[in-house]
């Protein structure tokens, strides 16, 4: 059934449909509405999950980790500085290979303090060993949440579902929630084969010396690479259930014969897709939506870029002193294509449709240096331009 729902409300209901036993909640803008809505569903008797209100994001991640390790499907969510406070635990969750799902309501990291959207928070923990899925719209976020639990539990890897803060979390849309029967048929009961049990005690996370640590890291890396076909299967099986296919690793639209491409992640893709129709006189473009950033889908990306001469990579975060994060990885893994790398919309700056011709004009200038495309240099002192 199609309903008018705020993004956070829809995400909360999607989580509850997955029947978690424990939800660890701590508020931070713009994630707060998600756990608030879960709390309301608990209060209204819709679910009997255990909602644990904790004292920090570090504690939220720790409680969720402990619950999942003890054999309960678990969930948490955060954003911005909250993700950074969680970071130690995020590494522990993935290193212990604990299947867990969380939402990151993407928000800029200070200083200066900024509560609006960019993706610097999830990008800051891109190497924590989590699968990362970026959603273009709230319908995709709902479907990705359900898929995330199956992916996590079959791969024994945690999954971070990233949704642009405010742009998605606080937007009212007509959305289709799956039925409980659909989710139950798709998502089996939670089973963690190394779950903690006082009757059969085991140790996890113990001290590991140099004689074993490289093998542990290799195993973790290989598990992420091996997760790619499971991500693809999870998407295909969910599409068979509900008729919606948000793309497994990435999707391509626009002119398949175009020699110019634009790659983006998150909600920016919707703006670019609309702008392609608004400016039909510009050169034809192949628009690539990168849905999964970790594990990085090298082979799928190379196939999507086949035949391109130029590719603009658009991102809402960057590595200070280096440049683009996504763009650097694309450039390293897609030979034969000239990559142009631009950051836009940092700290929630509006991304108008006119960004599309600006991108194409910038490509035509043939300057491959990383640029923050919508920066107003006149506001800066000479030495910072």
Steps between C-alpha positions, in 0.01 A plus 500: 500500500627847408514748790619856548792462741793704618825326415594437864155361573524264205846383605379430854214290369731314263731414791208370708381286209837321521413392859810614692516387860706796623524862384758728663394864476680830550383826338698714259369726224389396237481137610285556811166458323586141404543373856218728621265328257624158608432603860145596405444164331614330822270720711207431268550124533588450134822324600633344819867566428719621784581868452811594697551873557870549551723790604706542182552378146796294622261320733237460227745316275626295797152390606407406144825306462441309823140420412592367155789298643262347756265382227249781454439693177605856588497855366629848569538829314702818515646792306794740481697530825298205629653278232846619607426422865389152390806443284697282743200271542427498126844350441439244775161398358642434156821344627297254707289430190174580680194539274342833589311772312505872566384815324731794452294815449779677315602835646808720479774475762619813681673726573347733409179354638256406226188285535418470131569232247815379342664157516816576695384286794456166324803571279708552815436136598512353150794281606332363813413180317125552465302450183377848401181554297404853387134573423375737230147535643287381790340212312845367431589555867206288613591217266870525582425469873325168450771377264770613745390254767516206261837611363642547851378166627613299198844662482554556873594859423332816633315725256471879517203636302577865422219750442554870442400693811201735466498452120359151559448456875267800533327486161135395471445265207254246366667173591414134483583299809522124458263279696613304801435181303731616220781582740459179701510293180813677382688527830546180702530492877825641633768238557857591594718193506749648749241644735603525864356230723582448868452124457756487219744781581728637229728801480466776243719804439796363693856626463652397166874522434693560178504125430122505432391861444582521124285191438214652694516817289524300178198294598298815569602658170417185308161476670412848373605408146300177524195700612450647151302205359295483821409867462394430142292197605335689784393774259373259235303293752345813652402625154322168447309554826393863459558582133751777574863491394708784641817361347735254664843662481425785260254605232542678169251726323512752222653444157683161491707626204610822673871564525458724803392361837409640840528281810341595832382340822202576722216742432710715263418245232135612496598862438730399216238273340246783502757745366574271203142556387511873582805563279450282189731715283809394690701194390344163571610353832512158662395540865646244742356458849754333728288325763763287673825674594638221720588250373608714206338343189795519262380262230145641491637852480734416215210349307285808565779727373575300183513733200530821704769756421428731793345437842407760761489359853278706730526467877384667819820451697873514435835427659657832603849530354430227246170559321210277409446169677272324252675668207843379609377141520322522166809645333713218642268224380357614165783519244460674167251761621592858591353563846391846615424528871270757662358546848166679528238559767740494795338585833155490344555766233213481254563309178292668228425349161745747350786300652461262206610745227773624736635146525497455123660840446771412753570173319532687173771712665708182528638582848525167684598648836257442786269798548227604742280607214253724683749687721499882489870586507426872542397427859848371588824678577755492220720235663206254529377523140 
